[in-house]
Amino acid sequence: MQSGVEQVKEVIEETIWGNILEFFKITLLSFESGNNITVGLILLVIAVFFTTSIVLRGTRMLLTRKMGESDKNKFISIFKFIKYLTYLIVIIITISSAGIDITILLTASAALFVGLGLALQDLFQDIIGGLYIIVDKTLLIGDIVEIDGKVGRVIEIKLRTARVLTRDDKVMVIPNHKFITDIVLNYTQNHEATREFVKVGVAYGSDTLKVKTILLECAMDQTGIVKKPDPFVLFEDFGDSALIFALHFFVTDSFVDPKIKSQLRFKIDEKFRLNNISIPFPQRDVHMFYPNNPNKMKSVDE
């Protein structure tokens, strides 16, 4: 009786496994070389892909557990590129190990790869630019940059793009390759404080030393202007209608320097009025000469 049960069990097992093996051998795609893509191969690729995904996720968690938030974000951006490359290599190795000649697949899809390469050229440039930025640290979150004439604060750096918040509270999404190929001004790469200036013209005949004193007082009283290094004044030029001065100073936050400059101009105008120093507007004197009467001269106001 026991032997009969065992025989039935063996028959059932052989039948089940036989059906499973037959299912795995179902051909989905055949090649002239005799190689076939079967259900078993597809399931194997899925299983390897899933296993690789788990291993990569565990590796990422292990490597980033002691990193700071900023370093972790940078590492994750680079790790994404490594992850996709690892998936591609593992899938190619799996298919090759299953007896499939991958050169046939590569040859058949060569035209597709060329088309994709041309279409994704900018994407690859952005990714390479992102890797360069992250590794070289030429751009950091919080940096204040000027690109294409617009100033903004970097709020996020990804593998393909960077997000910059402008002074108008608008977000610019900038492809990373622009930070490599274009001229970018980084206001805060060396230090947070940056030097700014405000120009002002005063009427001819004004007391220049008094003008200098007033400008320095305004700078020292203005919130947001650092006191060390000291602000200083340059007498820049004798203009057509005014004596040109430039007040130079350092600010702690270049992002809001337009507001600081505006407040500073209000103070300068107020103190100039109190001290009877006028800010002239452009003007030109025109005199008319008469060739027949050289001694006669007439102003346009007469």
C-alpha positions as CSV (number, residue, x, y, z in Angstrom):
1,M,0.0,0.0,0.0
2,Q,2.8,2.4,0.9
3,S,4.6,1.7,-2.4
4,G,1.4,2.5,-4.3
5,V,1.0,5.9,-2.5
6,E,4.6,6.7,-3.2
7,Q,4.2,5.9,-6.9
8,V,1.1,8.1,-7.1
9,K,3.1,10.9,-5.4
10,E,5.9,10.5,-7.8
11,V,3.6,10.6,-10.8
12,I,1.9,13.8,-9.5
13,E,5.2,15.5,-8.8
14,E,6.6,14.5,-12.2
15,T,3.4,15.8,-13.8
16,I,3.5,19.1,-12.0
17,W,7.2,19.7,-12.5
18,G,6.8,18.6,-16.1
19,N,4.1,21.1,-16.7
20,I,6.2,23.9,-15.0
21,L,9.2,23.0,-17.1
22,E,7.2,23.0,-20.2
23,F,5.8,26.4,-19.3
24,F,9.3,27.7,-18.8
25,K,10.3,26.4,-22.2
26,I,7.6,28.2,-24.1
27,T,9.3,30.3,-26.8
28,L,8.4,33.9,-27.1
29,L,10.9,35.0,-29.7
30,S,13.2,33.0,-32.0
31,F,16.3,33.9,-33.9
32,E,17.8,32.4,-37.0
33,S,20.9,31.4,-35.0
34,G,18.8,29.0,-33.0
35,N,18.7,31.1,-29.8
36,N,15.2,31.6,-28.2
37,I,13.8,33.9,-25.7
38,T,11.6,31.8,-23.4
39,V,9.2,32.4,-20.5
40,G,11.9,31.0,-18.2
41,L,14.4,33.5,-19.4
42,I,12.0,36.4,-18.9
43,L,11.2,35.1,-15.3
44,L,14.9,34.7,-14.6
45,V,15.6,38.3,-15.7
46,I,12.8,39.5,-13.5
47,A,14.1,37.6,-10.5
48,V,17.6,38.8,-11.0
49,F,16.4,42.4,-11.5
50,F,14.3,42.1,-8.2
51,T,17.3,40.6,-6.3
52,T,19.6,43.3,-7.6
53,S,17.2,46.0,-6.6
54,I,17.1,44.6,-3.0
55,V,20.9,44.4,-2.8
56,L,21.3,48.0,-4.2
57,R,18.7,49.4,-1.8
58,G,20.5,47.7,1.2
59,T,23.8,49.0,0.0
60,R,22.5,52.5,-0.3
61,M,21.0,52.4,3.2
62,L,24.2,51.0,4.6
63,L,26.4,53.7,3.0
64,T,24.2,56.7,3.8
65,R,23.2,55.9,7.4
66,K,25.9,58.0,8.9
67,M,25.9,60.8,6.3
68,G,24.5,64.3,6.8
69,E,21.4,65.3,4.9
70,S,23.3,67.3,2.3
71,D,25.9,64.6,1.7
72,K,23.1,62.0,1.6
73,N,21.3,63.9,-1.2
74,K,24.4,64.2,-3.2
75,F,25.2,60.5,-2.8
76,I,21.7,59.4,-3.8
77,S,21.9,61.5,-7.0
78,I,25.2,59.7,-8.0
79,F,23.9,56.3,-6.8
80,K,20.9,56.6,-9.1
81,F,23.2,56.7,-12.1
82,I,25.2,53.7,-10.7
83,K,22.0,51.8,-10.1
84,Y,20.7,52.1,-13.7
85,L,24.2,51.1,-15.0
86,T,24.2,48.1,-12.7
87,Y,20.8,47.0,-13.9
88,L,21.9,47.2,-17.5
89,I,25.1,45.2,-16.8
90,V,23.3,42.5,-14.7
91,I,20.6,42.0,-17.3
92,I,23.2,41.7,-20.1
93,I,25.2,39.1,-18.1
94,T,22.0,37.2,-17.2
95,I,20.8,37.0,-20.8
96,S,24.3,36.0,-22.0
97,S,24.6,33.3,-19.3
98,A,21.3,31.8,-20.5
99,G,22.9,31.1,-23.9
100,I,21.5,34.0,-25.8
101,D,24.0,35.7,-28.1
102,I,23.6,39.4,-27.1
103,T,25.5,40.6,-30.1
104,I,22.5,39.7,-32.2
105,L,20.3,41.9,-30.0
106,L,22.8,44.7,-30.1
107,T,23.1,44.5,-33.8
108,A,19.4,44.5,-34.3
109,S,18.9,47.5,-32.1
110,A,22.0,49.5,-33.3
111,A,19.8,51.9,-35.3
112,L,17.6,52.4,-32.3
113,F,20.5,53.1,-30.1
114,V,21.9,55.7,-32.5
115,G,18.5,57.4,-32.7
116,L,18.2,57.4,-28.9
117,G,21.7,58.7,-28.5
118,L,21.0,61.7,-30.7
119,A,17.7,62.3,-29.1
120,L,19.1,62.0,-25.6
121,Q,22.3,63.9,-26.2
122,D,21.2,66.9,-24.1
123,L,20.0,64.5,-21.3
124,F,23.5,62.8,-21.2
125,Q,25.1,66.3,-21.0
126,D,22.9,67.2,-18.1
127,I,23.7,64.0,-16.3
128,I,27.4,64.4,-16.8
129,G,27.1,68.0,-15.7
130,G,25.2,66.9,-12.6
131,L,27.8,64.3,-11.6
132,Y,30.6,67.0,-12.1
133,I,28.7,69.5,-10.0
134,I,28.1,67.0,-7.2
135,V,31.7,65.6,-7.1
136,D,33.5,68.8,-7.7
137,K,31.2,70.8,-5.4
138,T,31.2,73.8,-7.8
139,L,27.6,74.4,-6.8
140,L,26.1,73.9,-3.4
141,I,22.6,74.2,-2.0
142,G,22.2,77.7,-0.6
143,D,24.6,79.3,-3.1
144,I,23.5,82.6,-4.7
145,V,24.3,82.5,-8.4
146,E,23.7,84.7,-11.5
147,I,23.0,82.9,-14.8
148,D,21.7,84.5,-17.9
149,G,21.3,87.8,-16.1
150,K,19.1,86.4,-13.4
151,V,20.1,86.0,-9.7
152,G,18.7,83.3,-7.5
153,R,19.4,81.0,-4.6
154,V,20.1,77.3,-5.3
155,I,17.4,75.2,-3.4
156,E,17.9,71.8,-5.0
157,I,20.5,69.9,-7.1
158,K,19.4,66.8,-8.9
159,L,21.2,64.5,-11.4
160,R,19.7,66.3,-14.4
161,T,18.6,69.7,-13.2
162,A,19.1,72.3,-10.5
163,R,16.3,74.4,-9.0
164,V,17.0,78.1,-8.3
165,L,14.7,80.5,-6.4
166,T,14.8,84.0,-7.9
167,R,14.4,87.3,-6.1
168,D,10.8,87.4,-7.5
169,D,10.0,84.2,-5.6
170,K,9.9,82.2,-8.9
171,V,11.6,78.8,-9.4
172,M,13.9,78.4,-12.3
173,V,14.6,74.8,-13.4
174,I,18.1,74.9,-15.0
175,P,19.7,72.0,-16.9
176,N,23.0,71.1,-15.3
177,H,25.0,71.4,-18.5
178,K,24.5,75.2,-18.4
179,F,26.6,75.4,-15.2
180,I,29.5,73.7,-17.1
181,T,29.2,75.4,-20.5
182,D,28.0,78.9,-19.6
183,I,29.6,81.6,-17.5
184,V,28.0,81.5,-14.0
185,L,28.6,84.0,-11.2
186,N,28.6,82.3,-7.8
187,Y,28.3,85.2,-5.3
188,T,28.8,83.0,-2.2
189,Q,31.4,80.4,-3.2
190,N,34.3,82.0,-1.4
191,H,32.2,83.5,1.5
192,E,28.7,84.6,2.4
193,A,29.4,88.3,2.4
194,T,29.7,90.0,-1.0
195,R,30.7,93.6,-1.9
196,E,28.1,95.8,-3.4
197,F,28.0,99.6,-4.2
198,V,25.6,102.5,-4.7
199,K,26.4,105.4,-7.0
200,V,25.3,108.9,-6.5
201,G,26.0,112.3,-8.1
202,V,26.1,115.6,-6.3
203,A,26.1,119.1,-7.7
204,Y,29.3,120.9,-8.6
205,G,30.5,123.1,-5.8
206,S,29.4,120.6,-3.1
207,D,31.7,119.9,-0.1
208,T,33.2,116.6,-1.2
209,L,34.5,115.6,2.2
210,K,31.1,116.3,3.7
211,V,29.5,114.1,1.0
212,K,32.0,111.3,1.9
213,T,31.2,111.6,5.6
214,I,27.4,111.4,5.0
215,L,27.7,108.4,2.7
216,L,29.8,106.5,5.3
217,E,27.3,107.4,8.1
218,C,24.4,106.1,6.0
219,A,26.3,102.8,5.4
220,M,27.1,102.3,9.1
221,D,23.5,102.9,10.1
222,Q,22.0,100.5,7.5
223,T,20.8,97.1,8.6
224,G,22.3,94.2,6.5
225,I,25.6,96.0,5.8
226,V,28.6,94.4,7.7
227,K,30.8,96.8,9.6
228,K,34.0,94.8,8.9
229,P,35.4,95.2,6.3
230,D,34.7,98.9,6.6
231,P,32.5,100.6,3.9
232,F,34.5,103.1,1.8
233,V,33.7,105.9,-0.7
234,L,35.4,106.4,-4.1
235,F,35.2,109.8,-5.9
236,E,34.8,108.2,-9.3
237,D,34.5,110.9,-11.9
238,F,33.7,114.5,-12.8
239,G,30.5,113.9,-14.7
240,D,28.7,116.1,-17.2
241,S,26.3,117.4,-14.6
242,A,27.5,116.0,-11.3
243,L,30.4,114.8,-9.2
244,I,30.1,111.0,-9.2
245,F,30.7,109.1,-5.9
246,A,30.4,105.4,-5.3
247,L,29.7,104.0,-1.8
248,H,31.1,100.4,-1.5
249,F,30.1,98.0,1.3
250,F,29.7,94.4,2.1
251,V,26.3,92.7,2.7
252,T,25.6,89.4,4.5
253,D,23.0,88.2,2.1
254,S,23.4,89.0,-1.6
255,F,19.9,87.6,-2.2
256,V,18.2,90.7,-0.7
257,D,20.8,93.3,-1.6
258,P,18.3,95.2,-3.9
259,K,16.2,96.0,-0.8
260,I,19.3,97.1,1.2
261,K,20.4,99.4,-1.7
262,S,16.9,100.9,-1.9
263,Q,16.8,101.6,1.9
264,L,20.3,103.1,1.6
265,R,19.3,105.5,-1.2
266,F,16.4,106.7,0.9
267,K,18.8,107.5,3.8
268,I,21.2,109.2,1.5
269,D,18.5,111.4,-0.1
270,E,17.2,112.4,3.3
271,K,20.6,113.3,4.7
272,F,21.6,115.2,1.6
273,R,18.4,117.3,1.9
274,L,19.2,118.0,5.6
275,N,22.7,119.2,4.7
276,N,21.7,121.2,1.6
277,I,23.5,118.9,-0.8
278,S,21.6,118.6,-4.1
279,I,21.5,115.7,-6.5
280,P,21.4,117.4,-9.9
281,F,19.5,116.1,-12.9
282,P,21.2,116.0,-16.3
283,Q,21.2,119.5,-17.9
284,R,23.0,121.2,-20.8
285,D,23.5,124.9,-21.5
286,V,23.0,125.9,-25.2
287,H,24.2,129.2,-26.5
288,M,23.5,130.6,-29.9
289,F,26.2,132.5,-31.9
290,Y,25.4,134.8,-34.9
291,P,28.1,134.7,-37.6
292,N,27.2,138.2,-38.9
293,N,27.5,139.6,-35.4
294,P,30.2,137.7,-33.5
295,N,29.7,139.9,-30.4
296,K,26.1,138.9,-30.1
297,M,25.3,135.7,-28.2
298,K,21.9,134.5,-27.1
299,S,20.8,131.8,-24.7
300,V,17.9,129.5,-25.7
301,D,16.1,130.7,-22.5
302,E,16.0,134.3,-23.7
